C-alpha cells in the first residue's frame, strides 16, 4: 500500500510514496498527530536530484525494520527543499549550528511543536565510518524522549530562542567603499590560483563571485583579478564538472581539480553560469567561454525546457540502483569500441579521464582543439571536425542508456534567473531561440503564476520574496531587449508587491516568506547568503536601482540604499557571505549607467559595461546618465561603448 505521499505534487515526495514509512508532507495534521500521540518528529529534507538522499532512502527508509521503528516512535515528515526552501533554510541553520555542516539529506529531530533539538545530514543504517547508525540513533532518541524529555525540550527551546535572537539582530550600518574593498580582498585571498575556484574541495561554482571579479576587472584592470578569473573560468570549463558531450554544469566538484563531480544538473547553477560565461566571452573573446555558454543552451533546448515556455528544475545524478554518474561515464574499453582509430587518437589528447570508485571514467578537457592540432601537426579545422564526430558517437552511445530522471517542475524563482541569463546570452550571441524562450517563459509565468497580486513559487506553493525579486529581475532584462512596456509594468508590480508583503519596515530588508506557520517557520528570516543561489537581499537592491533609473522614481533608490544598509555590518564581519550583495553595493557606489538612444540602440545594448541599462528614446545621439550626472554624446565611442 502506498503512503499518503502518493498524492504529493513534488516528484521527490512521490518517489517516497511506496516506502514503508508513514510519511506526512509538512502540514498541520502531522504536528497535531505528534502532539496528540506525544511523539517527537523526524524531519527529512532532500531533493529528487540528490544522490545521498537516494542512498539513505534505499538503506534506511525502505528498510522495514527501520521503518517500523520510525512509525512506532516518531511522526515522520518529508520535505522537498526545492519546493519549500523556507523550511529547509531554517532547519539547515540549526544543523549547521549543531554540527558545523549542512547539506542534503537533512535529518532533523523536532519536538511536537516543530522545534529542533538534534540533527545531521546522511546517516548510514548501522554504525560505520565513525558515524552513528540511523537505527541506533532512532532508538536512542526515542529512549531519551521517554526518559529525559525535560532536557530535550530545554535544548529545543534554547535553540529556538537563539534563532529568534539572531533573526532580530540589527545589522544596519553605513555604506562606503571600504565595505566593497573588504569584500574584494576576502574574495581574492580565497581563490585557488593553481586549480581555480574558491577554497578547497568540495568546490562549488560561485558564479556571482566571478561576475563580481569580471566587473571589478573592468574598472581596475588589475592583473591579479584577471588571473583569478581566467584560472577559475578555464578550470571549471575544462573540468569534468561540465558535461563535454552535451553541455551544462553539474552541481559541484568533489576534488580540487574540478574533475569528478556530483552529477546533478540544477537550473539555478546553469542559469547563473550561462550569464557568467556569456559576459566573460563578451569581455575576453575566448572561444572556450562561447563553447560553454552554447553548450548550456543546447542542453536546455534538448532536455531542460518546455516548448510552451519554462525551464525544468533539475536532472538526477543517478540511474538504476544508486549508479551515480553511470549515464555520463565510460570505460576505456567502451571508448575503444565506439571510436575509430583516428577519433580515438584525438580523443585521448583532447579528453583527460579520471577514474571514479566504480572504475568508470569522467571525461574532462585535457587539451583544447588548437593544442591538439599543434601536437599532431594537423589543421585546427581537421581536429574540430573529428572532435565533433567523436562527440556525436559518444553522445549517441550514451543516449541508449537509461537517462537520469528530469524533474519537470517549473519553479518561478529559478526561471526568473534563466530569463535574465537568456537575455544576456542573446545580447552576446544573437540566438533567436534564447529570446523567444525568455519571452515564452515570462508570458507563461505571468499568466499561470501571477494572479490577483499573488505570485506562486510552484503549484499550490505561495511565492517567496525571491520568486518576486528574481522574476522581476528577469522581466527587466526582457524589457531592455524588447522595450515592451508590459514587461516593465509587470516587473514594477512584482517589486511593489514584494515590498508590501515582505519588506521589514523596522529593520529593513526582505523577509523570505509571509508570517506564520508551524515549527521554525515562526522565526522571521531575511536571506542574505548566496546558498545555493544568489540571495533575495543580495539581488533586490540592484533590481530596485534599475527601477529607479528606468522609471525615475526615487522611492526605489531609497529602498535599495536601506536594503544594503540593513546588512552592512554583517558583510563587514563576513564579507564572503554574499557576492550578490557586493555586486549590488558596487552598482550603488558607481551608479546605474543608463543609456537613452534610438539610432545607436543595438550597439549600446550589446556593448559590455557593468550596471548598464539601455532605453530606446528618440534622442539625437546618446544620453548617458551615471548616478546623478547626465551627458549627451554624439557616438557610442564617445560614450565609452
C-alpha positions as CSV (number, residue, x, y, z in Angstrom):
1,X,0.0,0.0,0.0
2,X,1.4,3.4,-0.9
3,X,1.6,6.0,1.9
4,X,0.0,9.5,1.7
5,X,2.9,11.0,-0.4
6,X,1.4,9.3,-3.4
7,X,-0.8,12.4,-3.9
8,X,2.1,14.9,-3.4
9,X,2.8,17.5,-6.2
10,X,6.5,17.1,-5.6
11,X,8.2,14.3,-7.7
12,X,10.7,13.9,-4.8
13,X,7.9,13.2,-2.3
14,X,6.1,10.9,-4.7
15,X,9.3,8.8,-5.0
16,X,8.9,8.0,-1.3
17,X,5.2,7.0,-1.7
18,X,5.9,3.3,-1.6
19,X,8.3,3.3,1.3
20,X,7.0,1.6,4.5
21,X,7.5,4.8,6.5
22,X,4.2,6.5,7.3
23,X,5.3,9.8,5.8
24,X,3.4,13.1,6.0
25,X,4.0,16.2,4.0
26,X,4.7,19.4,6.0
27,X,1.2,20.1,7.3
28,X,-0.8,21.0,10.4
29,X,-2.1,17.4,10.5
30,X,1.3,16.0,11.2
31,X,2.0,18.4,14.0
32,X,-1.4,17.7,15.6
33,X,-0.7,14.0,15.4
34,X,2.7,14.4,17.1
35,X,1.1,16.5,19.9
36,X,-1.9,14.1,20.3
37,X,0.3,11.0,20.4
38,X,3.1,12.7,22.3
39,X,5.8,11.8,19.8
40,X,8.9,13.6,18.5
41,X,9.0,14.4,14.8
42,X,11.5,13.0,12.3
43,X,12.0,15.6,9.6
44,X,13.8,14.5,6.4
45,X,14.6,17.2,3.8
46,X,16.1,16.4,0.4
47,X,15.7,16.7,-3.4
48,X,14.9,14.4,-6.3
49,X,18.3,15.1,-7.7
50,X,20.3,14.2,-4.6
51,X,22.4,11.1,-4.7
52,X,22.9,10.7,-0.9
53,X,19.1,11.2,-0.4
54,X,18.6,8.2,-2.6
55,X,21.2,6.3,-0.7
56,X,19.6,7.0,2.7
57,X,16.2,6.1,1.2
58,X,17.4,2.8,-0.1
59,X,19.4,1.9,3.1
60,X,17.0,3.2,5.8
61,X,13.6,4.4,4.6
62,X,13.0,1.3,2.5
63,X,14.2,-1.0,5.4
64,X,11.1,-2.5,7.0
65,X,12.8,-2.8,10.4
66,X,13.9,0.9,10.5
67,X,10.6,2.0,9.1
68,X,8.8,0.1,11.9
69,X,11.0,2.0,14.5
70,X,10.1,5.3,12.8
71,X,6.4,4.6,12.7
72,X,6.3,3.4,16.3
73,X,8.2,6.2,17.9
74,X,8.0,9.2,15.6
75,X,5.8,11.3,13.3
76,X,7.7,11.3,10.0
77,X,7.6,14.4,7.7
78,X,9.3,14.5,4.3
79,X,10.1,17.9,2.6
80,X,11.3,18.7,-0.9
81,X,13.9,21.5,-0.4
82,X,13.2,22.9,-3.9
83,X,9.5,23.2,-3.2
84,X,9.9,24.5,0.4
85,X,13.2,26.4,0.6
86,X,11.7,28.3,3.6
87,X,11.6,25.1,5.7
88,X,15.0,23.9,4.5
89,X,16.6,27.3,5.2
90,X,15.6,27.3,8.9
91,X,16.4,23.8,9.8
92,X,19.7,24.0,7.9
93,X,20.7,26.8,10.2
94,X,20.1,24.6,13.2
95,X,22.1,21.6,11.8
96,X,25.0,23.9,10.8
97,X,25.0,25.4,14.3
98,X,24.9,22.0,16.0
99,X,27.4,20.1,13.7
100,X,29.3,22.7,11.7
101,X,28.0,21.4,8.4
102,X,24.7,21.2,6.5
103,X,23.5,19.7,3.2
104,X,21.2,17.0,2.0
105,X,19.7,14.8,3.0
106,X,19.0,16.9,6.1
107,X,17.8,14.8,9.0
108,X,16.4,16.7,12.0
109,X,14.6,15.7,15.2
110,X,11.9,18.0,16.5
111,X,9.5,18.4,19.4
112,X,5.8,18.1,18.5
113,X,5.8,21.9,18.2
114,X,8.4,21.7,15.5
115,X,11.4,23.0,17.5
116,X,14.6,21.2,16.6
117,X,16.8,19.6,19.2
118,X,19.2,17.3,17.2
119,X,20.1,16.8,13.5
120,X,22.6,15.9,10.9
121,X,22.7,15.0,7.2
122,X,23.3,11.5,5.9
123,X,23.3,8.7,8.5
124,X,24.2,5.1,7.5
125,X,21.8,2.4,8.6
126,X,24.3,0.8,11.0
127,X,27.2,2.4,12.9
128,X,30.2,2.9,10.5
129,X,32.7,5.5,9.3
130,X,32.7,6.9,12.8
131,X,29.1,7.9,12.4
132,X,26.2,6.6,14.4
133,X,23.9,4.3,12.6
134,X,20.4,5.6,11.9
135,X,18.8,2.6,13.6
136,X,20.6,3.1,16.8
137,X,20.1,6.9,16.7
138,X,16.4,6.5,16.3
139,X,16.2,4.1,19.3
140,X,18.4,6.3,21.4
141,X,16.3,9.5,20.7
142,X,13.1,7.5,21.3
143,X,14.5,6.4,24.7
144,X,15.7,9.9,25.6
145,X,12.2,11.3,24.7
146,X,10.7,9.0,27.3
147,X,13.4,9.2,30.0
148,X,14.9,12.6,29.7
149,X,12.4,14.7,27.9
150,X,12.9,17.9,30.0
151,X,16.5,18.1,28.8
152,X,15.4,17.7,25.2
153,X,12.7,20.3,25.5
154,X,15.1,22.8,27.2
155,X,17.6,22.2,24.4
156,X,15.0,22.8,21.7
157,X,13.7,26.0,23.5
158,X,17.3,27.2,23.8
159,X,17.9,26.7,20.1
160,X,14.7,28.3,19.2
161,X,15.4,31.4,21.3
162,X,18.9,31.6,19.8
163,X,17.4,31.6,16.3
164,X,14.8,34.2,17.3
165,X,17.5,36.4,18.8
166,X,19.7,36.2,15.7
167,X,16.8,36.9,13.4
168,X,16.0,40.1,15.3
169,X,19.7,41.2,15.4
170,X,20.2,44.7,13.9
171,X,23.0,44.7,11.2
172,X,22.3,48.2,10.0
173,X,25.4,50.2,9.2
174,X,26.6,52.9,6.8
175,X,27.8,52.2,3.3
176,X,31.2,53.1,1.9
177,X,33.8,52.0,-0.5
178,X,35.8,50.3,2.3
179,X,33.0,47.7,2.6
180,X,33.4,46.8,-1.1
181,X,37.3,46.8,-0.8
182,X,37.0,44.5,2.2
183,X,34.7,42.1,0.2
184,X,37.0,42.1,-2.8
185,X,40.1,41.4,-0.6
186,X,38.4,38.5,1.1
187,X,37.4,37.0,-2.3
188,X,40.8,37.4,-3.9
189,X,42.5,35.9,-0.9
190,X,40.2,32.8,-1.1
191,X,40.9,32.0,-4.8
192,X,42.8,28.8,-5.6
193,X,45.3,30.4,-8.1
194,X,46.6,27.0,-9.2
195,X,43.5,25.0,-9.8
196,X,40.8,27.7,-9.9
197,X,37.7,28.3,-7.8
198,X,37.2,29.3,-4.2
199,X,38.8,27.3,-1.4
200,X,39.3,23.6,-1.4
201,X,37.1,20.6,-2.3
202,X,34.2,20.2,-2.5
203,X,34.3,23.1,-4.9
204,X,31.1,25.0,-6.0
205,X,30.8,27.4,-8.9
206,X,30.1,30.6,-7.1
207,X,29.1,32.3,-10.3
208,X,28.2,35.6,-8.7
209,X,31.7,35.9,-7.1
210,X,33.3,35.6,-10.6
211,X,30.8,38.0,-12.1
212,X,31.9,40.4,-9.3
213,X,35.5,39.9,-10.4
214,X,34.6,40.4,-14.0
215,X,33.1,43.8,-13.2
216,X,36.0,44.7,-10.9
217,X,38.5,44.0,-13.7
218,X,36.6,46.3,-16.0
219,X,37.0,49.2,-13.5
220,X,40.6,48.4,-12.2
221,X,42.3,46.3,-15.0
222,X,44.2,44.6,-12.1
223,X,46.2,41.6,-13.3
224,X,45.5,39.6,-10.1
225,X,41.8,40.0,-10.7
226,X,42.2,38.8,-14.3
227,X,44.3,35.8,-13.2
228,X,41.7,34.9,-10.6
229,X,39.1,35.0,-13.3
230,X,40.9,33.2,-16.1
231,X,42.3,30.3,-14.0
232,X,38.8,29.7,-12.4
233,X,36.7,30.1,-15.6
234,X,39.0,27.8,-17.5
235,X,39.3,25.2,-14.8
236,X,35.5,24.9,-14.4
237,X,35.0,24.9,-18.2
238,X,37.6,22.2,-18.9
239,X,36.8,20.1,-15.8
240,X,34.6,17.0,-15.6
241,X,32.1,19.3,-13.7
242,X,31.0,20.3,-17.1
243,X,29.2,17.8,-19.5
244,X,31.5,17.9,-22.5
245,X,29.3,15.7,-24.7
246,X,26.1,17.8,-24.5
247,X,26.6,20.8,-22.3
248,X,25.5,22.0,-18.8
249,X,27.3,22.1,-15.5
250,X,26.9,19.5,-12.7
251,X,26.3,20.8,-9.2
252,X,29.8,20.7,-7.8
253,X,33.2,19.1,-7.9
254,X,34.3,16.6,-5.3
255,X,38.0,17.2,-6.0
256,X,40.3,20.3,-6.2
257,X,40.9,19.8,-9.9
258,X,37.2,20.1,-10.9
259,X,37.4,16.6,-12.5
260,X,35.0,14.4,-10.5
261,X,31.6,16.0,-9.9
262,X,28.4,15.1,-8.2
263,X,26.3,14.6,-11.3
264,X,23.2,16.6,-10.6
265,X,22.3,19.3,-13.1
266,X,20.5,22.2,-11.5
267,X,18.7,25.0,-13.2
268,X,19.9,27.7,-10.8
269,X,23.5,26.8,-11.4
270,X,23.2,26.7,-15.1
271,X,21.3,30.0,-15.3
272,X,23.9,31.9,-13.2
273,X,26.8,30.2,-15.2
274,X,25.2,30.9,-18.6
275,X,25.1,34.6,-17.6
276,X,28.7,34.5,-16.4
277,X,30.2,32.7,-19.4
278,X,28.3,34.9,-21.9
279,X,29.7,38.0,-20.2
280,X,33.2,36.5,-20.0
281,X,33.1,35.8,-23.7
282,X,31.9,39.3,-24.4
283,X,34.9,40.7,-22.4
284,X,37.7,38.4,-23.3
285,X,36.5,36.7,-26.6
286,X,37.8,33.3,-25.5
287,X,36.2,30.6,-27.6
288,X,36.2,28.3,-24.6
289,X,33.7,30.6,-22.9
290,X,31.5,30.5,-26.1
291,X,31.7,26.7,-26.1
292,X,30.4,26.6,-22.5
293,X,27.6,29.1,-23.0
294,X,26.4,27.5,-26.2
295,X,26.6,24.0,-24.5
296,X,24.4,25.1,-21.6
297,X,21.8,26.4,-24.1
298,X,22.0,23.2,-26.1
299,X,21.3,21.1,-23.1
300,X,18.2,23.2,-22.2
301,X,17.0,23.1,-25.8
302,X,17.1,19.4,-25.8
303,X,16.2,18.2,-22.3
304,X,15.6,21.1,-19.9
305,X,12.7,23.2,-21.2
306,X,9.1,23.0,-22.1
307,X,8.3,24.1,-25.7
308,X,5.4,26.2,-24.3
309,X,7.8,28.1,-22.0
310,X,9.5,27.3,-18.7
311,X,12.7,25.5,-17.6
312,X,12.8,22.3,-15.6
313,X,14.2,22.3,-12.1
314,X,16.9,19.6,-12.2
315,X,18.2,16.3,-13.6
316,X,19.1,13.5,-11.2
317,X,22.7,12.2,-10.6
318,X,21.7,8.5,-10.6
319,X,20.4,5.8,-12.9
320,X,19.3,2.4,-11.9
321,X,20.0,1.5,-8.3
322,X,22.3,4.2,-6.9
323,X,24.6,4.3,-10.0
324,X,25.8,7.8,-9.6
325,X,27.2,9.2,-12.8
326,X,26.7,5.9,-14.7
327,X,24.9,7.7,-17.5
328,X,27.8,10.1,-18.1
329,X,30.9,8.0,-17.7
330,X,32.8,5.5,-19.9
331,X,35.2,2.6,-19.5
332,X,38.4,2.6,-21.7
333,X,37.0,-0.5,-23.5
334,X,33.9,1.4,-24.4
335,X,35.9,4.3,-25.9
336,X,37.9,1.8,-28.0
337,X,34.7,0.1,-29.2
338,X,32.8,3.3,-30.1
339,X,35.5,5.3,-31.8
340,X,37.6,4.6,-34.9
341,X,41.4,4.8,-34.6
342,X,41.7,8.4,-35.7
343,X,38.9,9.5,-33.4
344,X,40.4,7.6,-30.5
345,X,43.8,9.1,-31.1
346,X,42.4,12.7,-30.9
347,X,40.0,11.8,-28.1
348,X,42.9,10.6,-25.9
349,X,44.6,14.0,-26.4
350,X,41.5,16.2,-26.2
351,X,40.0,14.4,-23.2
352,X,41.6,13.5,-20.0
353,X,40.0,10.9,-17.9
354,X,39.7,10.4,-14.1
355,X,38.5,7.1,-12.7
356,X,35.7,7.1,-10.2
357,X,35.4,4.5,-7.4
358,X,33.3,2.5,-9.9
359,X,36.2,2.2,-12.3
360,X,34.3,4.3,-14.9
361,X,36.0,7.4,-16.2
362,X,34.8,11.0,-16.2
363,X,35.7,12.9,-19.3
364,X,37.3,16.3,-18.9
365,X,39.0,18.6,-21.4
366,X,42.8,18.0,-21.3
367,X,43.9,19.9,-24.4
368,X,41.9,22.5,-26.3
369,X,41.4,21.8,-30.1
370,X,44.2,24.2,-31.1
371,X,46.6,22.4,-28.7
372,X,45.6,19.0,-30.2
373,X,46.2,20.4,-33.7
374,X,49.7,21.6,-32.7
375,X,50.6,18.3,-31.0
376,X,49.6,16.3,-34.1
377,X,50.8,18.9,-36.6
378,X,47.4,19.0,-38.4
379,X,45.0,21.8,-39.0
380,X,42.7,23.1,-36.3
381,X,39.7,22.7,-38.5
382,X,40.5,19.0,-39.0
383,X,40.8,18.4,-35.3
384,X,37.5,20.3,-34.7
385,X,35.7,18.1,-37.3
386,X,37.0,14.9,-35.7
387,X,36.1,16.1,-32.2
388,X,32.6,16.9,-33.4
389,X,32.3,13.4,-35.0
390,X,33.6,11.5,-31.9
391,X,31.4,13.5,-29.6
392,X,28.3,12.7,-31.7
393,X,29.2,9.0,-31.5
394,X,29.8,9.0,-27.7
395,X,26.6,11.0,-27.1
396,X,24.6,8.6,-29.3
397,X,26.0,5.7,-27.3
398,X,25.3,7.4,-24.0
399,X,21.7,8.2,-25.0
400,X,21.0,4.5,-25.4
401,X,21.4,4.2,-21.6
402,X,18.7,4.8,-19.1
403,X,18.5,8.6,-18.7
404,X,18.7,10.2,-15.2
405,X,15.3,11.5,-14.1
406,X,14.4,15.1,-15.1
407,X,12.3,17.0,-12.6
408,X,10.0,19.0,-14.8
409,X,8.7,21.2,-12.1
410,X,8.9,24.9,-13.1
411,X,10.0,27.0,-10.1
412,X,9.3,30.7,-10.5
413,X,12.5,31.9,-8.8
414,X,14.9,29.9,-10.9
415,X,13.0,30.6,-14.1
416,X,13.4,34.3,-13.3
417,X,17.2,33.8,-13.2
418,X,17.1,31.8,-16.5
419,X,15.1,34.6,-18.3
420,X,17.8,37.1,-17.3
421,X,20.6,34.7,-18.4
422,X,18.9,34.1,-21.8
423,X,18.7,37.8,-22.3
424,X,22.4,38.2,-21.6
425,X,23.2,35.3,-23.9
426,X,21.0,36.8,-26.7
427,X,22.8,40.1,-26.4
428,X,26.2,38.4,-26.9
429,X,25.4,35.7,-29.4
430,X,22.2,36.8,-31.1
431,X,20.5,33.3,-30.7
432,X,16.8,33.9,-31.5
433,X,15.8,30.8,-29.6
434,X,17.1,32.4,-26.4
435,X,15.0,35.5,-26.8
436,X,11.9,33.5,-27.9
437,X,12.2,31.2,-24.9
438,X,12.7,34.1,-22.5
439,X,9.5,35.7,-23.8
440,X,7.6,32.4,-23.7
441,X,8.7,31.7,-20.2
442,X,7.9,35.1,-18.9
443,X,4.5,35.1,-20.6
444,X,3.7,31.7,-19.1
445,X,4.7,32.6,-15.6
446,X,2.8,35.9,-15.7
447,X,-0.3,34.1,-17.0
448,X,-0.2,30.9,-14.8
449,X,1.7,32.0,-11.7
450,X,0.7,35.6,-11.1
451,X,-2.9,36.0,-10.3
452,X,-4.7,38.8,-8.4
453,X,-1.5,40.2,-7.0
454,X,-0.3,36.8,-5.8
455,X,2.8,35.1,-7.3
456,X,3.2,31.3,-6.8
457,X,6.5,29.5,-6.3
458,X,5.1,26.3,-7.7
459,X,1.7,24.7,-7.9
460,X,-0.1,25.2,-4.6
461,X,3.0,26.8,-3.0
462,X,2.8,30.6,-2.3
463,X,5.6,32.7,-3.7
464,X,8.6,33.7,-1.6
465,X,10.3,37.0,-1.8
466,X,13.0,35.5,-4.1
467,X,10.2,34.5,-6.6
468,X,9.0,38.1,-6.8
469,X,12.5,39.6,-6.9
470,X,14.1,37.1,-9.4
471,X,11.2,37.2,-11.8
472,X,11.1,41.0,-11.6
473,X,14.8,41.0,-12.5
474,X,14.3,38.7,-15.4
475,X,11.4,40.8,-16.7
476,X,13.6,43.9,-16.5
477,X,16.2,42.2,-18.7
478,X,13.5,41.2,-21.1
479,X,12.1,44.7,-21.2
480,X,15.5,46.1,-22.0
481,X,15.8,43.8,-25.1
482,X,12.2,44.2,-26.3
483,X,11.3,47.6,-24.9
484,X,7.8,46.2,-24.4
485,X,6.1,48.1,-21.6
486,X,4.1,45.1,-20.4
487,X,7.4,43.5,-19.0
488,X,8.4,46.7,-17.3
489,X,4.9,47.1,-15.8
490,X,4.9,43.5,-14.5
491,X,8.4,43.9,-13.1
492,X,7.3,47.0,-11.2
493,X,4.1,45.4,-9.9
494,X,6.1,42.4,-8.6
495,X,8.5,44.5,-6.7
496,X,5.7,46.7,-5.3
497,X,4.0,43.5,-4.1
498,X,7.3,42.2,-2.7
499,X,7.7,45.4,-0.7
500,X,4.1,45.2,0.5
501,X,4.4,41.5,1.5
502,X,8.0,41.0,2.7
503,X,9.7,44.3,3.5
504,X,10.7,44.9,7.1
505,X,9.8,48.4,8.0
506,X,11.8,48.4,11.2
507,X,15.0,46.5,10.4
508,X,14.8,46.9,6.5
509,X,15.4,44.2,4.0
510,X,13.1,41.5,2.7
511,X,11.8,38.5,4.7
512,X,11.8,35.3,2.8
513,X,8.1,34.5,3.4
514,X,4.9,35.8,4.8
515,X,4.2,35.4,8.5
516,X,3.1,32.3,10.3
517,X,3.4,28.6,10.1
518,X,4.4,25.5,12.1
519,X,7.7,24.9,13.8
520,X,10.6,27.2,12.9
521,X,8.5,29.0,10.3
522,X,7.7,31.2,13.3
523,X,11.2,32.5,13.0
524,X,11.5,35.5,10.7
525,X,14.4,35.2,8.3
526,X,15.9,37.6,5.8
527,X,18.0,35.6,3.4
528,X,21.4,37.1,2.5
529,X,23.8,34.3,2.0
530,X,24.2,33.0,-1.6
531,X,23.3,29.4,-0.9
532,X,22.5,27.7,-3.1
533,X,21.6,30.7,-5.4
534,X,22.2,34.4,-5.2
535,X,20.1,35.7,-2.3
536,X,16.9,37.7,-2.4
537,X,18.5,40.5,-0.3
538,X,21.7,40.4,-2.4
539,X,19.8,40.9,-5.7
540,X,16.9,43.1,-4.6
541,X,19.0,46.3,-4.2
542,X,20.2,46.1,-7.8
543,X,16.6,45.5,-9.1
544,X,15.4,48.5,-7.1
545,X,18.2,50.7,-8.5
546,X,17.3,49.6,-12.1
547,X,13.7,50.5,-11.5
548,X,14.7,53.9,-10.2
549,X,16.9,54.5,-13.2
550,X,14.2,53.4,-15.7
551,X,11.1,55.0,-14.0
552,X,12.7,58.0,-12.4
553,X,11.0,57.1,-9.1
554,X,13.4,57.8,-6.2
555,X,11.4,55.6,-3.8
556,X,13.1,52.6,-5.3
557,X,16.6,54.1,-4.9
558,X,15.9,54.9,-1.3
559,X,14.7,51.3,-0.6
560,X,17.8,50.0,-2.4
561,X,20.1,52.0,-0.1
562,X,18.1,50.9,3.0
563,X,18.3,47.2,1.8
564,X,22.1,47.5,1.5
565,X,22.4,49.3,4.9
566,X,20.3,46.6,6.6
567,X,23.2,44.1,6.2
568,X,26.2,46.3,6.1
569,X,27.5,45.3,9.5
570,X,27.1,41.6,8.7
571,X,29.0,41.9,5.5
572,X,31.8,43.8,7.2
573,X,32.2,40.8,9.6
574,X,31.6,38.0,7.0
575,X,32.4,39.5,3.6
576,X,32.2,36.2,1.7
577,X,28.6,35.6,2.8
578,X,27.0,37.2,-0.3
579,X,28.7,38.2,-3.5
580,X,25.3,39.2,-5.0
581,X,25.2,41.8,-2.2
582,X,28.6,43.0,-3.1
583,X,27.5,43.3,-6.8
584,X,24.6,45.5,-5.7
585,X,26.8,47.5,-3.4
586,X,29.2,48.1,-6.4
587,X,26.3,49.3,-8.5
588,X,25.2,51.6,-5.7
589,X,28.7,53.1,-5.4
590,X,29.2,53.5,-9.1
591,X,25.6,54.3,-10.1
592,X,23.5,52.7,-12.8
593,X,24.9,53.5,-16.3
594,X,21.7,54.5,-18.2
595,X,21.8,55.0,-21.9
596,X,19.0,56.5,-23.8
597,X,19.2,56.3,-27.6
598,X,17.3,55.3,-30.7
599,X,19.9,55.4,-33.6
600,X,22.5,53.5,-31.5
601,X,20.2,51.3,-29.6
602,X,21.5,47.9,-30.8
603,X,25.1,49.0,-30.4
604,X,24.5,50.2,-26.9
605,X,22.5,47.1,-26.0
606,X,25.4,44.8,-27.0
607,X,28.3,46.7,-25.5
608,X,29.8,45.4,-22.3
609,X,29.5,47.9,-19.4
610,X,28.8,46.9,-15.8
611,X,25.5,48.1,-14.3
612,X,24.2,49.3,-17.7
613,X,20.6,49.6,-18.8
614,X,19.6,50.8,-22.3
615,X,16.3,52.6,-23.2
616,X,15.1,53.3,-26.7
617,X,14.3,57.0,-26.8
618,X,14.1,59.5,-29.7
619,X,17.3,61.3,-28.9
620,X,19.9,62.8,-31.2
621,X,22.9,60.6,-30.4
622,X,23.0,59.1,-26.9
623,X,22.2,60.5,-23.5
624,X,24.2,58.7,-20.8
625,X,23.3,59.1,-17.1
626,X,25.6,57.7,-14.4
627,X,24.5,58.4,-10.9
628,X,23.1,61.9,-10.9
629,X,25.1,63.1,-13.9
630,X,23.8,63.0,-17.5
631,X,25.9,63.8,-20.6
632,X,24.9,63.8,-24.2
633,X,27.2,62.1,-26.7
634,X,27.2,62.0,-30.5
635,X,28.5,58.5,-30.9
636,X,28.9,55.2,-29.0
637,X,32.7,55.6,-29.0
638,X,32.4,59.0,-27.3
639,X,30.0,57.5,-24.8
640,X,32.5,54.7,-24.0
641,X,30.5,51.9,-25.6
